[in-house]
Amino acid sequence: MLAYEPCPASRLRMLALNDPYCRTGFAYEPYETTLIATGLSLITIVTPDHDSDFSVHAIDALATSLETAAT
C-alpha cells in the first residue's frame, strides 16, 4: 500500500538515524531532532515483510524516486 497526503504539521520530532550532513570519517550516534518546515508531504508505504527482497526494493525505489524528484 502507498498513501500520500500533505503534512499540516510544521514541527515534527524525529530520530536522525544517519548523519544529515553526510560527513564521512566521523563517529555518528543517532539523536532526536525537531524538523520545522512548511509544504511537506507524508508518504507511507506498507509492505508485506520489512526484510523481504520485494520490500527492500520497493522502499529503495520509492526513496530514490522521491530524492530524484526533489533535486
N, C-alpha and C positions, 0 to 999 in steps of 0.2 A: 504494500500500500504506500502511496505517496500523497502527502497532504501539503497544501500551500496556503498561507494566509498572511496578510500584513500584520506586523507586530505593533500593537498600540503602545506597548510599554517603552519607555525611554531609558529606563535604568534596570539592568539585568545583572544579577550576581552569577558569577561563573567560576569554574575551576580551569585555570590555564595549564593544560597538560603538557604543552610544548612551548618553547621559548617564542613569544610573539615577535621578537626581533630577529629570529633565525640566526643567532650568533653561534658559531662553531668553536669548539675548544674550551667552552666554559661548562662548569658543572651546573646543572639545572634541576631544581626541585619544583614540582607543581605548587601553585599557590592560588588562593582565592582572589578574585578581582571583580571590579564593578565596571560594566560596559555601559556607557552613556552615549546614546546616539538617537537619530531620527531616521525615518524611512527604511527601517529594517523589515525583513520578511522572515517568517518562520517556515521552515521546510522540515517535515517529519517523514522519515522513511521507516517502514516496518517490514522486516524480512523474516522468513521462517526460522532461521537459525543464525545467530550472530557470527559464528565461526565457519559456516559452510562456504565453499568456493563461490556459489551464487551470491550470497550475502556480501561477502568481501568485495566481489567485483561490482555489484550493484551500488554499494555505498561509495566505493572508489570512483566509479564512473560519474555518479551524481556530484560528488565533491569536485572532481576535475572539471566537469561542465560548468558548475557554478563559479569556480575560480577563474576559468577562461572567460566567462561572460562578464565578470567583474572588472577585467583588465581592458 
